[in-house]
Amino acid sequence: MNEPGLWYYTLSAIPQTLAAMIALVATFVVYKLSRVSDRIEKERGLVKSFLLHLHPEKEIHHIEGMRGEELLEALQEGIAKLDPEEKDLGFSSFKKLEALLKDIIEAWHLRTGASGQRIYDFLRQKENIFRNLVHTRKLAIKLLVACLFLTAVPTCVSLLALPNIEYFTANLLPIAFALAGFASISILVTAYSVWKIAKL
């Protein structure tokens, strides 16, 4: 095969290969985001119930409108008000928190009381779960954006170079190395993204 034909084949193959890779990553991300979003919505309802008692100064519509990071920050601020060493966690609305957790305990058919330490530990657990879910969603979106960028650059360069193939044949070696290097980075980042997202 002559050089122009080889170059044309290479430029044509790069967009197809990288498009297939990004489709794989996008599929993983969309699937994972769907599952994470479902979990966030499930946890969000319970977190909001506690926030109504942890932040009596806030209106219901303010708490209802909270999402993601904002909801997580409000939960962390609320937990910071509690002191597990103090009676009733040193919190004036302890009885309301106790009643709320008592309902949860009864729903699990457990015969344990809603002590201050148990309430504090439960809230800490919910904070950790919610924080991990929010950060997982952010990480998945960041990885998708990185893959899109790293895939778009060599793809666009390849497509723009196709009409000017005669010019590029004179500088084949450095351009081929540059494209191959960028494509290799794209492949590595895409593979890492798929692996990382699959583990989330």
Contact map, one row per residue, 1 for C-alpha under 8 A:
11101100000000000000000000000000000000000000000000000000000000000000000000000000000000000000000000000000000000000000000000000000000000000000000000000000000000000000000000000000000000000000000000000000
11111100000000000000000000000000000000000000000000000000000000000000000000000000000000000000000000000000000000000000000000000000000000000000000000000000000000000000000000000000000000000000000000000000
11111110000000000000000000000000000000000000000000000000000000000000000000000000000000000000000000000000000000000000000000000000000000000000000000000000000000000000000010000000000000000000000000000000
01111111000000000000000000000000000000000000000000000000000000000000000000000000000000000000000000000000000000000000000000000000000000000000000000000000000000000000110010000000000000000000000000000000
11111111100000000000000000000000000000000000000000000000000000000000000000000000000000000000000000000000000000000000000000000000000000000000000000000000000000000000000000000000000000000000000000000000
11111111110000000000000000000000000000000000000000000000000000000000000000000000000000000000000000000000000000000000000000000000000000000000000000000000000000000000000000000000000000000000000000000000
00111111111000000000000000000000000000000000000000000000000000000000000000000000000000000000000000000000000000000000000000000000000000000000000000000000000000000000100010010000000000000000000000000000
00011111111100000000000000000000000000000000000000000000000000000000000000000000000000000000000000000000000000000000000000000000000000000000000000000000000000000100100000000000000000000000000000000000
00001111111110000000000000000000000000000000000000000000000000000000000000000000000000000000000000000000000000000000000000000000000000000000000000000000000000000000000000000000000000000000000000000000
00000111111111000000000000000000000000000000000000000000000000000000000000000000000000000000000000000000000000000000000000000000000000000000000000000000000000000000000000000000000000000000000000000000
00000011111111100000000000000000000000000000000000000000000000000000000000000000000000000000000000000000000000000000000000000000000000000000000000000000000001101100000000000000000000000000000000000000
00000001111111110000000000000000000000000000000000000000000000000000000000000000000000000000000000000000000000000000000000000000000000000000000000000000000001100100000000000000000000000000000000000000
00000000111111111000000000000000000000000000000000000000000000000000000000000000000000000000000000000000000000000000000000000000000000000000000000000000000000000000000000000000000000000000000000000000
00000000011111111100000000000000000000000000000000000000000000000000000000000000000000000000000000000000000000000000000000000000000000000000000000000000011001000000000000000000000000100000000000000000
00000000001111111110000000000000000000000000000000000000000000000000000000000000000000000000000000000000000000000000000000000000000000000000000000000000011101100000000000000000000000000000000000000000
00000000000111111111000000000000000000000000000000000000000000000000000000000000000000000000000000000000000000000000000000000000000000000000000000000000000000000000000000000000000000000000000000000000
00000000000011111111100000000000000000000000000000000000000000000000000000000000000000000000000000000000000000000000000000000000000000000000000000000000000000000000000000000000000000000000000000000000
00000000000001111111110000000000000000000000000000000000000000000000000000000000000000000000000000000000000000000000000000000000000000000000000000000010001000000000000000000000000000100110000000000000
00000000000000111111111000000000000000000000000000000000000000000000000000000000000000000000000000000000000000000000000000000000000000000000000000000010000000000000000000000000000000000000000000000000
00000000000000011111111100000000000000000000000000000000000000000000000000000000000000000000000000000000000000000000000000000000000000000000000000000000000000000000000000000000000000000000000000000000
00000000000000001111111110000000000000000000000000000000000000000000000000000000000000000000000000000000000000000000000000000000000000000000000000000000000000000000000000000000000000000010010000000000
00000000000000000111111111000000000000000000000000000000000000000000000000000000000000000000000000000000000000000000000000000000000000000000000000110010000000000000000000000000000000000000010000000000
00000000000000000011111111100000000000000000000000000000000000000000000000000000000000000000000000000000000000000000000000000000000000000000000000000000000000000000000000000000000000000000000000000000
00000000000000000001111111110000000000000000000000000000000000000000000000000000000000000000000000000000000000000000000000000000000000000000000000000000000000000000000000000000000000000000000001000000
00000000000000000000111111111000000000000000000000000000000000000000000000000000000000000000000000000000000000000000000000000000000000000000000100100000000000000000000000000000000000000000010011000000
00000000000000000000011111111100000000000000000000000000000000000000000000000000000000000000000000000000000000000000000000000000000000000000000100000000000000000000000000000000000000000000000000000000
00000000000000000000001111111110000000000000000000000000000000000000000000000000000000000000000000000000000000000000000000000000000000000000000000000000000000000000000000000000000000000000000000000000
00000000000000000000000111111111000000000000000000000000000000000000000000000000000000000000000000000000000000000000000000000000000000000000000000000000000000000000000000000000000000000000000001001100
00000000000000000000000011111111100000000000000000000000000000000000000000000000000000000000000000000000000000000000000000000000000000000001100100000000000000000000000000000000000000000000000000001000
00000000000000000000000001111111110000000000000000000000000000000000000000000000000000000000000000000000000000000000000000000000000000000000000000000000000000000000000000000000000000000000000000000000
00000000000000000000000000111111111000000000000000000000000000000000000000000000000000000000000000000000000000000000000000000000000000000000000000000000000000000000000000000000000000000000000000000000
00000000000000000000000000011111111100000000000000000000000000000000000000000000000000000000000000000000000000000000000000000000000000000001000000000000000000000000000000000000000000000000000000001101
00000000000000000000000000001111111110000000000000000000000000000000000000000000000000000000000000000000000000000000000000000000000000001001000000000000000000000000000000000000000000000000000000000000
00000000000000000000000000000111111111000000000000000000000000000000000000000000000000000000000000000000000000000000000000000000000000000000000000000000000000000000000000000000000000000000000000000000
00000000000000000000000000000011111111100000000000000000000000000000000000000000000000000000000000000000000000000000000000000000000000000000000000000000000000000000000000000000000000000000000000000000
00000000000000000000000000000001111111110000000000000000000000000000000000000000000000000000000000000000000000000000000000000000000010011000000000000000000000000000000000000000000000000000000000000000
00000000000000000000000000000000111111111000000000000000000000000000000000000000000000000000000000000000000000000000000000000000000000001000000000000000000000000000000000000000000000000000000000000000
00000000000000000000000000000000011111111100000000000000000000000000000000000000000000000000000000000000000000000000000000000000000000000000000000000000000000000000000000000000000000000000000000000000
00000000000000000000000000000000001111111110000000000000000000000000000000000000000000000000000000000000000000000000000000000000000010000000000000000000000000000000000000000000000000000000000000000000
00000000000000000000000000000000000111111111000000000000000000000000000000000000000000000000000000000000000000000000000000000000010011000000000000000000000000000000000000000000000000000000000000000000
00000000000000000000000000000000000011111111100000000000000000000000000000000000000000000000000000000000000000000000000000000000000000000000000000000000000000000000000000000000000000000000000000000000
00000000000000000000000000000000000001111111110000000000000000000000000000000000000000000000000000000000000000000000000000000000000000000000000000000000000000000000000000000000000000000000000000000000
00000000000000000000000000000000000000111111111000000000000000000000000000000000000000000000000000000000000000000000000000000100010000000000000000000000000000000000000000000000000000000000000000000000
00000000000000000000000000000000000000011111111100000000000000000000000000000000000000000000000000000000000000000000000000000000010000000000000000000000000000000000000000000000000000000000000000000000
00000000000000000000000000000000000000001111111110000000000000000000000000000000000000000000000000000000000000000000000000000000000000000000000000000000000000000000000000000000000000000000000000000000
00000000000000000000000000000000000000000111111111000000000000000000000000000000000000000000000000000000000000000000000000000000000000000000000000000000000000000000000000000000000000000000000000000000
00000000000000000000000000000000000000000011111111100000000000000000000000100000000000000000000000000000000000000000000000000100000000000000000000000000000000000000000000000000000000000000000000000000
00000000000000000000000000000000000000000001111111110000000000110000000000000000000000000000000000000000000000000000000000000000000000000000000000000000000000000000000000000000000000000000000000000000
00000000000000000000000000000000000000000000111111111000000000000000000000000000000000000000000000000000000000000000000000000000000000000000000000000000000000000000000000000000000000000000000000000000
00000000000000000000000000000000000000000000011111111100000000000000000000000000000000000000000010010000000000000000000000000000000000000000000000000000000000000000000000000000000000000000000000000000
00000000000000000000000000000000000000000000001111111110000000100000000001100100000000000000000000000000000000000000000000000000000000000000000000000000000000000000000000000000000000000000000000000000
00000000000000000000000000000000000000000000000111111111010100100000000000000000000000000000000000000000000000000000000000000000000000000000000000000000000000000000000000000000000000000000000000000000
00000000000000000000000000000000000000000000000011111111000000000000000000000000000000000000100110000000000000000000000000000000000000000000000000000000000000000000000000000000000000000000000000000000
00000000000000000000000000000000000000000000000001111111000000000000000000100110100000000000100000000000000000000000000000000000000000000000000000000000000000000000000000000000000000000000000000000000
00000000000000000000000000000000000000000000000000111111110000000000000000000100000000000000000000000000000000000000000000000000000000000000000000000000000000000000000000000000000000000000000000000000
00000000000000000000000000000000000000000000000000011111111000000000000000000000000000000000000000000000000000000000000000000000000000000000000000000000000000000000000000000000000000000000000000000000
00000000000000000000000000000000000000000000000000000011111000000000000000000000000000000000000000000000000000000000000000000000000000000000000000000000000000000000000000000000000000000000000000000000
00000000000000000000000000000000000000000000000000010011111101100000000000000000000000000000000000000000000000000000000000000000000000000000000000000000000000000000000000000000000000000000000000000000
00000000000000000000000000000000000000000000000000000001111111100000000000000000000000000000000000000000000000000000000000000000000000000000000000000000000000000000000000000000000000000000000000000000
00000000000000000000000000000000000000000000000000010000011111110000000000000000000000000000000000000000000000000000000000000000000000000000000000000000000000000000000000000000000000000000000000000000
00000000000000000000000000000000000000000000000000000000001111111000000000000000000000000000000000000000000000000000000000000000000000000000000000000000000000000000000000000000000000000000000000000000
00000000000000000000000000000000000000000000000000000000011111111100000000000000000000000000000000000000000000000000000000000000000000000000000000000000000000000000000000000000000000000000000000000000
00000000000000000000000000000000000000000000000100110000011111111100001000000000000000000000000000000000000000000000000000000000000000000000000000000000000000000000000000000000000000000000000000000000
00000000000000000000000000000000000000000000000100000000000111111100000000000000000000000000000000000000000000000000000000000000000000000000000000000000000000000000000000000000000000000000000000000000
00000000000000000000000000000000000000000000000000000000000011111110000000000000000000000000000000000000000000000000000000000000000000000000000000000000000000000000000000000000000000000000000000000000
00000000000000000000000000000000000000000000000000000000000001111111011000000000000000000000000000000000000000000000000000000000000000000000000000000000000000000000000000000000000000000000000000000000
00000000000000000000000000000000000000000000000000000000000000001111111000000000000000000000000000000000000000000000000000000000000000000000000000000000000000000000000000000000000000000000000000000000
00000000000000000000000000000000000000000000000000000000000000000111111100000000000000000000000000000000000000000000000000000000000001000000000000000000000000000000000000000000000000000000000000000000
00000000000000000000000000000000000000000000000000000000000000000011111110000000000000000000000000000000000000000000000000000000000001000000000000000000000000000000000000000000000000000000000000000000
00000000000000000000000000000000000000000000000000000000000000000111111111000000000000000000000000000000000000000000000000000000000000000000000000000000000000000000000000000000000000000000000000000000
00000000000000000000000000000000000000000000000000000000000000100111111111100000000000000000000000000000000000000000000000000000000000000000000000000000000000000000000000000000000000000000000000000000
00000000000000000000000000000000000000000000000000000000000000000001111111110000000000000000000000000000000000000000000000000010011000000000000000000000000000000000000000000000000000000000000000000000
00000000000000000000000000000000000000000000000000000000000000000000111111111000000000000000000000000000000000000000000000000000000000000000000000000000000000000000000000000000000000000000000000000000
00000000000000000000000000000000000000000000000000100000000000000000011111111100000000000000000000000000000000000000000000000000000000000000000000000000000000000000000000000000000000000000000000000000
00000000000000000000000000000000000000000000001000100100000000000000001111111110000000000000000000000000000000000000000000000010000000000000000000000000000000000000000000000000000000000000000000000000
00000000000000000000000000000000000000000000000000000000000000000000000111111111000000000000000000000000000000000000000000000010000000000000000000000000000000000000000000000000000000000000000000000000
00000000000000000000000000000000000000000000000000000000000000000000000011111111100000000000000000000000000000000000000000000000000000000000000000000000000000000000000000000000000000000000000000000000
00000000000000000000000000000000000000000000000000100110000000000000000001111111110000000000000000000000000000000000000000000000000000000000000000000000000000000000000000000000000000000000000000000000
00000000000000000000000000000000000000000000000000000100000000000000000000111111110000000000000000000000000000000000000100110000000000000000000000000000000000000000000000000000000000000000000000000000
00000000000000000000000000000000000000000000000000000000000000000000000000011111111000000000000000000000000000000000000000000000000000000000000000000000000000000000000000000000000000000000000000000000
00000000000000000000000000000000000000000000000000000100000000000000000000001111111000000010000000000000000000000000000000000000000000000000000000000000000000000000000000000000000000000000000000000000
00000000000000000000000000000000000000000000000000000000000000000000000000000111111100001110000000000000000000000000000100000000000000000000000000000000000000000000000000000000000000000000000000000000
00000000000000000000000000000000000000000000000000000000000000000000000000000001111111001110000000000000000000000000000000000000000000000000000000000000000000000000000000000000000000000000000000000000
00000000000000000000000000000000000000000000000000000000000000000000000000000000011111101100000000000000000000000001100100000000000000000000000000000000000000000000000000000000000000000000000000000000
00000000000000000000000000000000000000000000000000000000000000000000000000000000001111101000000000000000000000000000000000000000000000000000000000000000000000000000000000000000000000000000000000000000
00000000000000000000000000000000000000000000000000000000000000000000000000000000001111111100000000000000000000000000000000000000000000000000000000000000000000000000000000000000000000000000000000000000
00000000000000000000000000000000000000000000000000000000000000000000000000000000000111111100000000000000000000000001000000000000000000000000000000000000000000000000000000000000000000000000000000000000
00000000000000000000000000000000000000000000000000000000000000000000000000000000000001111111010000000000000000000001000000000000000000000000000000000000000000000000000000000000000000000000000000000000
00000000000000000000000000000000000000000000000000000000000000000000000000000000011111111110010000000000000000000001100100000000000000000000000000000000000000000000000000000000000000000000000000000000
00000000000000000000000000000000000000000000000000000000000000000000000000000000011101111111010000000000000000000000000000000000000000000000000000000000000000000000000000000000000000000000000000000000
00000000000000000000000000000000000000000000000000000000000000000000000000000000111000011111110000000000000000000000000000000000000000000000000000000000000000000000000000000000000000000000000000000000
00000000000000000000000000000000000000000000000000000000000000000000000000000000000000010111111000000000000000000000000000000000000000000000000000000000000000000000000000000000000000000000000000000000
00000000000000000000000000000000000000000000000000001100000000000000000000000000000000000011111110000000000000000000000000000000000000000000000000000000000000000000000000000000000000000000000000000000
00000000000000000000000000000000000000000000000000000000000000000000000000000000000000011111111111000000000000000000000000000000000000000000000000000000000000000000000000000000000000000000000000000000
00000000000000000000000000000000000000000000000000000000000000000000000000000000000000000001111111100000000000000000000000000000000000000000000000000000000000000000000000000000000000000000000000000000
00000000000000000000000000000000000000000000000000001000000000000000000000000000000000000000111111110000000000000000000000000000000000000000000000000000000000000000000000000000000000000000000000000000
00000000000000000000000000000000000000000000000001001000000000000000000000000000000000000000111111111000000000000000001000000000000000000000000000000000000000000000000000000000000000000000000000000000
00000000000000000000000000000000000000000000000000000000000000000000000000000000000000000000011111111100000000000111001000000000000000000000000000000000000000000000000000000000000000000000000000000000
00000000000000000000000000000000000000000000000000000000000000000000000000000000000000000000001111111110000000000100000000000000000000000000000000000000000000000000000000000000000000000000000000000000
00000000000000000000000000000000000000000000000001000000000000000000000000000000000000000000000111111111000000000000000000000000000000000000000000000000000000000000000000000000000000000000000000000000
00000000000000000000000000000000000000000000000000000000000000000000000000000000000000000000000011111111100000000100001000000000000000000000000000000000000000000000000000000000000000000000000000000000
00000000000000000000000000000000000000000000000000000000000000000000000000000000000000000000000001111111110000001100000000000000000000000000000000000000000000000000000000000000000000000000000000000000
00000000000000000000000000000000000000000000000000000000000000000000000000000000000000000000000000111111111000000000000000000000000000000000000000000000000000000000000000000000000000000000000000000000
00000000000000000000000000000000000000000000000000000000000000000000000000000000000000000000000000011111111100000000000000000000000000000000000000000000000000000000000000000000000000000000000000000000
00000000000000000000000000000000000000000000000000000000000000000000000000000000000000000000000000001111111111111100000000000000000000000000000000000000000000000000000000000000000000000000000000000000
00000000000000000000000000000000000000000000000000000000000000000000000000000000000000000000000000000111111111100000000000000000000000000000000000000000000000000000000000000000000000000000000000000000
00000000000000000000000000000000000000000000000000000000000000000000000000000000000000000000000000000011111111000000000000000000000000000000000000000000000000000000000000000000000000000000000000000000
00000000000000000000000000000000000000000000000000000000000000000000000000000000000000000000000000000001111111000000000000000000000000000000000000000000000000000000000000000000000000000000000000000000
00000000000000000000000000000000000000000000000000000000000000000000000000000000000000000000000000000000111111100000000000000000000000000000000000000000000000000000000000000000000000000000000000000000
00000000000000000000000000000000000000000000000000000000000000000000000000000000000000000000000000000000111111110000000000000000000000000000000000000000000000000000000000000000000000000000000000000000
00000000000000000000000000000000000000000000000000000000000000000000000000000000000000000000000000000000110011111000000000000000000000000000000000000000000000000000000000000000000000000000000000000000
00000000000000000000000000000000000000000000000000000000000000000000000000000000000000000000000000000000100001111100000000000000000000000000000000000000000000000000000000000000000000000000000000000000
00000000000000000000000000000000000000000000000000000000000000000000000000000000000000000000000000000100100000111110000000000000000000000000000000000000000000000000000000000000000000000000000000000000
00000000000000000000000000000000000000000000000000000000000000000000000000000000000000000000000001101100100000011111011000000000000000000000000000000000000000000000000000000000000000000000000000000000
00000000000000000000000000000000000000000000000000000000000000000000000000000000000000000000000001000000000000001111111000000000000000000000000000000000000000000000000000000000000000000000000000000000
00000000000000000000000000000000000000000000000000000000000000000000000000000000000100111000000001000000000000000111111100000000000000000000000000000000000000000000000000000000000000000000000000000000
00000000000000000000000000000000000000000000000000000000000000000000000000000000000100001000000000000000000000000011111110000000000000000000000000000000000000000000000000000000000000000000000000000000
00000000000000000000000000000000000000000000000000000000000000000000000000000000000000000000000000000000000000000111111111000000000000000000000000000000000000000000000000000000000000000000000000000000
00000000000000000000000000000000000000000000000000000000000000000000000000000000000000000000000011001000000000000111111111100000000000000000000000000000000000000000000000000000000000000000000000000000
00000000000000000000000000000000000000000000000000000000000000000000000000000010010100001000000000000000000000000001111111110000000000000000000000000000000000000000000000000000000000000000000000000000
00000000000000000000000000000000000000000000000000000000000000000000000000000000000000000000000000000000000000000000111111111000000000000000000000000000000000000000000000000000000000000000000000000000
00000000000000000000000000000000000000000000000000000000000000000000000000000000000000000000000000000000000000000000011111111100000000000000000000000000000000000000000000000000000000000000000000000000
00000000000000000000000000000000000000000000000000000000000000000000000000000010000000000000000000000000000000000000001111111110000000000000000000000000000000000000000000000000000000000000000000000000
00000000000000000000000000000000000000000000000000000000000000000000000000000010000000000000000000000000000000000000000111111111000000000000000000000000000000000000000000000000000000000000000000000000
00000000000000000000000000000000000000000000000000000000000000000000000000000000000000000000000000000000000000000000000011111111100000000000000000000000000000000000000000000000000000000000000000000000
00000000000000000000000000000000000000000010001000000000000000000000000000000000000000000000000000000000000000000000000001111111110000000000000000000000000000000000000000000000000000000000000000000000
00000000000000000000000000000000000000000000000000000000000000000000000100110000000000000000000000000000000000000000000000111111111000000000000000000000000000000000000000000000000000000000000000000000
00000000000000000000000000000000000000000000000000000000000000000000000000000000000000000000000000000000000000000000000000011111111100000000000000000000000000000000000000000000000000000000000000000000
00000000000000000000000000000000000000000000000000000000000000000000000000000000000000000000000000000000000000000000000000001111111110000000000000000000000000000000000000000000000000000000000000000000
00000000000000000000000000000000000000010011000000000000000000000000000100000000000000000000000000000000000000000000000000000111111111000000000000000000000000000000000000000000000000000000000000000000
00000000000000000000000000000000000000000000000000000000000000000000000100000000000000000000000000000000000000000000000000000011111111100000000000000000000000000000000000000000000000000000000000000000
00000000000000000000000000000000000000000000000000000000000000000000000000000000000000000000000000000000000000000000000000000001111111110000000000000000000000000000000000000000000000000000000000000000
00000000000000000000000000000000000100110000000000000000000000000000000000000000000000000000000000000000000000000000000000000000111111111000000000000000000000000000000000000000000000000000000000000000
00000000000000000000000000000000000000010000000000000000000000000001100000000000000000000000000000000000000000000000000000000000011111111100000000000000000000000000000000000000000000000000000000000000
00000000000000000000000000000000000000000000000000000000000000000000000000000000000000000000000000000000000000000000000000000000001111111110000000000000000000000000000000000000000000000000000000000000
00000000000000000000000000000000000100000000000000000000000000000000000000000000000000000000000000000000000000000000000000000000000111111111000000000000000000000000000000000000000000000000000000000001
00000000000000000000000000000000100110000000000000000000000000000000000000000000000000000000000000000000000000000000000000000000000011111111100000000000000000000000000000000000000000000000000000000000
00000000000000000000000000000000000000000000000000000000000000000000000000000000000000000000000000000000000000000000000000000000000001111111110000000000000000000000000000000000000000000000000000000000
00000000000000000000000000000000000000000000000000000000000000000000000000000000000000000000000000000000000000000000000000000000000000111111111000000000000000000000000000000000000000000000000000000000
00000000000000000000000000001001100000000000000000000000000000000000000000000000000000000000000000000000000000000000000000000000000000011111111100000000000000000000000000000000000000000000000000001000
00000000000000000000000000001000000000000000000000000000000000000000000000000000000000000000000000000000000000000000000000000000000000001111111110000000000000000000000000000000000000000000000000000000
00000000000000000000000000000000000000000000000000000000000000000000000000000000000000000000000000000000000000000000000000000000000000000111111111000000000000000000000000000000000000000000000000000000
00000000000000000000000000000000000000000000000000000000000000000000000000000000000000000000000000000000000000000000000000000000000000000011111111100000000000000000000000000000000000000000000010000000
00000000000000000000000011001000000000000000000000000000000000000000000000000000000000000000000000000000000000000000000000000000000000000001111111110000000000000000000000000000000000000000000010000000
00000000000000000000000000000000000000000000000000000000000000000000000000000000000000000000000000000000000000000000000000000000000000000000111111111000000000000000000000000000000000000000000000000000
00000000000000000000000000000000000000000000000000000000000000000000000000000000000000000000000000000000000000000000000000000000000000000000011111111100000000000000000000000000000000000000100000000000
00000000000000000000010010000000000000000000000000000000000000000000000000000000000000000000000000000000000000000000000000000000000000000000001111111110000000000000000000000000000000000100110010000000
00000000000000000000010000000000000000000000000000000000000000000000000000000000000000000000000000000000000000000000000000000000000000000000000111111111000000000000000000000000000000000000000000000000
00000000000000000000000000000000000000000000000000000000000000000000000000000000000000000000000000000000000000000000000000000000000000000000000011111111100000000000000000000000000000000000000000000000
00000000000000000000000000000000000000000000000000000000000000000000000000000000000000000000000000000000000000000000000000000000000000000000000001111111110000000000000000000000000001101100000000000000
00000000000000000110010000000000000000000000000000000000000000000000000000000000000000000000000000000000000000000000000000000000000000000000000000111111111000000000000000000000000000100100000000000000
00000000000000000000000000000000000000000000000000000000000000000000000000000000000000000000000000000000000000000000000000000000000000000000000000011111111100000000000000000000000000000000000000000000
00000000000000000000000000000000000000000000000000000000000000000000000000000000000000000000000000000000000000000000000000000000000000000000000000001111111110000000000000000000000000000000000000000000
00000000000001100000000000000000000000000000000000000000000000000000000000000000000000000000000000000000000000000000000000000000000000000000000000000111111111000000000000000000001001100000000000000000
00000000000001100100000000000000000000000000000000000000000000000000000000000000000000000000000000000000000000000000000000000000000000000000000000000011111111100000000000000000000000000000000000000000
00000000000000100000000000000000000000000000000000000000000000000000000000000000000000000000000000000000000000000000000000000000000000000000000000000001111111110000000000000000000000000000000000000000
00000000000000000000000000000000000000000000000000000000000000000000000000000000000000000000000000000000000000000000000000000000000000000000000000000000111111111000000000000000000000000000000000000000
00000000001101100000000000000000000000000000000000000000000000000000000000000000000000000000000000000000000000000000000000000000000000000000000000000000011111111100000000000000000000000000000000000000
00000000001100100000000000000000000000000000000000000000000000000000000000000000000000000000000000000000000000000000000000000000000000000000000000000000001111111110000000000000000000000000000000000000
00000000000000000000000000000000000000000000000000000000000000000000000000000000000000000000000000000000000000000000000000000000000000000000000000000000000111111111000000000000000000000000000000000000
00000000001000000000000000000000000000000000000000000000000000000000000000000000000000000000000000000000000000000000000000000000000000000000000000000000000011111111100100000000000000000000000000000000
00000001001100000000000000000000000000000000000000000000000000000000000000000000000000000000000000000000000000000000000000000000000000000000000000000000000001111111100000000000000000000000000000000000
00000000000000000000000000000000000000000000000000000000000000000000000000000000000000000000000000000000000000000000000000000000000000000000000000000000000000111111100000000000000000000000000000000000
00000000000000000000000000000000000000000000000000000000000000000000000000000000000000000000000000000000000000000000000000000000000000000000000000000000000000011111111100000000000000000000000000000000
00010011000000000000000000000000000000000000000000000000000000000000000000000000000000000000000000000000000000000000000000000000000000000000000000000000000000001111111110000000000000000000000000000000
00010000000000000000000000000000000000000000000000000000000000000000000000000000000000000000000000000000000000000000000000000000000000000000000000000000000000000001111111000000000000000000000000000000
00000000000000000000000000000000000000000000000000000000000000000000000000000000000000000000000000000000000000000000000000000000000000000000000000000000000000000001111111100000000000000000000000000000
00000000000000000000000000000000000000000000000000000000000000000000000000000000000000000000000000000000000000000000000000000000000000000000000000000000000000001001111111110010000000000000000000000000
00110010000000000000000000000000000000000000000000000000000000000000000000000000000000000000000000000000000000000000000000000000000000000000000000000000000000000000111111110000000000000000000000000000
00000000000000000000000000000000000000000000000000000000000000000000000000000000000000000000000000000000000000000000000000000000000000000000000000000000000000000000011111110000000000000000000000000000
00000000000000000000000000000000000000000000000000000000000000000000000000000000000000000000000000000000000000000000000000000000000000000000000000000000000000000000001111111110000000000000000000000000
00000010000000000000000000000000000000000000000000000000000000000000000000000000000000000000000000000000000000000000000000000000000000000000000000000000000000000000000111111111000000000000000000000000
00000000000000000000000000000000000000000000000000000000000000000000000000000000000000000000000000000000000000000000000000000000000000000000000000000000000000000000000000111111100000000000000000000000
00000000000000000000000000000000000000000000000000000000000000000000000000000000000000000000000000000000000000000000000000000000000000000000000000000000000000000000000000111111110000000000000000000000
00000000000000000000000000000000000000000000000000000000000000000000000000000000000000000000000000000000000000000000000000000000000000000000000000000000000000000000000100111111111000000000000000000000
00000000000000000000000000000000000000000000000000000000000000000000000000000000000000000000000000000000000000000000000000000000000000000000000000000000000000000000000000011111111100000000000000000000
00000000000000000000000000000000000000000000000000000000000000000000000000000000000000000000000000000000000000000000000000000000000000000000000000000000000000000000000000001111111110000000000000000000
00000000000000000000000000000000000000000000000000000000000000000000000000000000000000000000000000000000000000000000000000000000000000000000000000000000000000000000000000000111111111000000000000000000
00000000000000000000000000000000000000000000000000000000000000000000000000000000000000000000000000000000000000000000000000000000000000000000000000000000010000000000000000000011111111100000000000000000
00000000000000000000000000000000000000000000000000000000000000000000000000000000000000000000000000000000000000000000000000000000000000000000000000000000000000000000000000000001111111110000000000000000
00000000000000000000000000000000000000000000000000000000000000000000000000000000000000000000000000000000000000000000000000000000000000000000000000000000000000000000000000000000111111111000000000000000
00000000000000000000000000000000000000000000000000000000000000000000000000000000000000000000000000000000000000000000000000000000000000000000000000000100010000000000000000000000011111111100000000000000
00000000000001000100000000000000000000000000000000000000000000000000000000000000000000000000000000000000000000000000000000000000000000000000000000000110010000000000000000000000001111111110000000000000
00000000000000000000000000000000000000000000000000000000000000000000000000000000000000000000000000000000000000000000000000000000000000000000000000000000000000000000000000000000000111111111000000000000
00000000000000000000000000000000000000000000000000000000000000000000000000000000000000000000000000000000000000000000000000000000000000000000000000000100000000000000000000000000000011111111100000000000
00000000000000000100000000000000000000000000000000000000000000000000000000000000000000000000000000000000000000000000000000000000000000000000000000100110000000000000000000000000000001111111110000000000
00000000000000000100100000000000000000000000000000000000000000000000000000000000000000000000000000000000000000000000000000000000000000000000000000000000000000000000000000000000000000111111111000000000
00000000000000000000000000000000000000000000000000000000000000000000000000000000000000000000000000000000000000000000000000000000000000000000000000000000000000000000000000000000000000011111111100000000
00000000000000000000000000000000000000000000000000000000000000000000000000000000000000000000000000000000000000000000000000000000000000000000000001100000000000000000000000000000000000001111111110000000
00000000000000000000110010000000000000000000000000000000000000000000000000000000000000000000000000000000000000000000000000000000000000000000000000100000000000000000000000000000000000000111111111000000
00000000000000000000000000000000000000000000000000000000000000000000000000000000000000000000000000000000000000000000000000000000000000000000000000000000000000000000000000000000000000000011111111100000
00000000000000000000000000000000000000000000000000000000000000000000000000000000000000000000000000000000000000000000000000000000000000000000000000000000000000000000000000000000000000000001111111110000
00000000000000000000000010000000000000000000000000000000000000000000000000000000000000000000000000000000000000000000000000000000000000000000001100100000000000000000000000000000000000000000111111111000
00000000000000000000000110010000000000000000000000000000000000000000000000000000000000000000000000000000000000000000000000000000000000000000000000000000000000000000000000000000000000000000011111111100
00000000000000000000000000000000000000000000000000000000000000000000000000000000000000000000000000000000000000000000000000000000000000000000000000000000000000000000000000000000000000000000001111111110
00000000000000000000000000000000000000000000000000000000000000000000000000000000000000000000000000000000000000000000000000000000000000000000000000000000000000000000000000000000000000000000000111111111
00000000000000000000000000011001000000000000000000000000000000000000000000000000000000000000000000000000000000000000000000000000000000000001000000000000000000000000000000000000000000000000000011111111
00000000000000000000000000010001000000000000000000000000000000000000000000000000000000000000000000000000000000000000000000000000000000000000000000000000000000000000000000000000000000000000000001111111
00000000000000000000000000000000000000000000000000000000000000000000000000000000000000000000000000000000000000000000000000000000000000000000000000000000000000000000000000000000000000000000000000111111
00000000000000000000000000000001000000000000000000000000000000000000000000000000000000000000000000000000000000000000000000000000000000010000000000000000000000000000000000000000000000000000000000011111
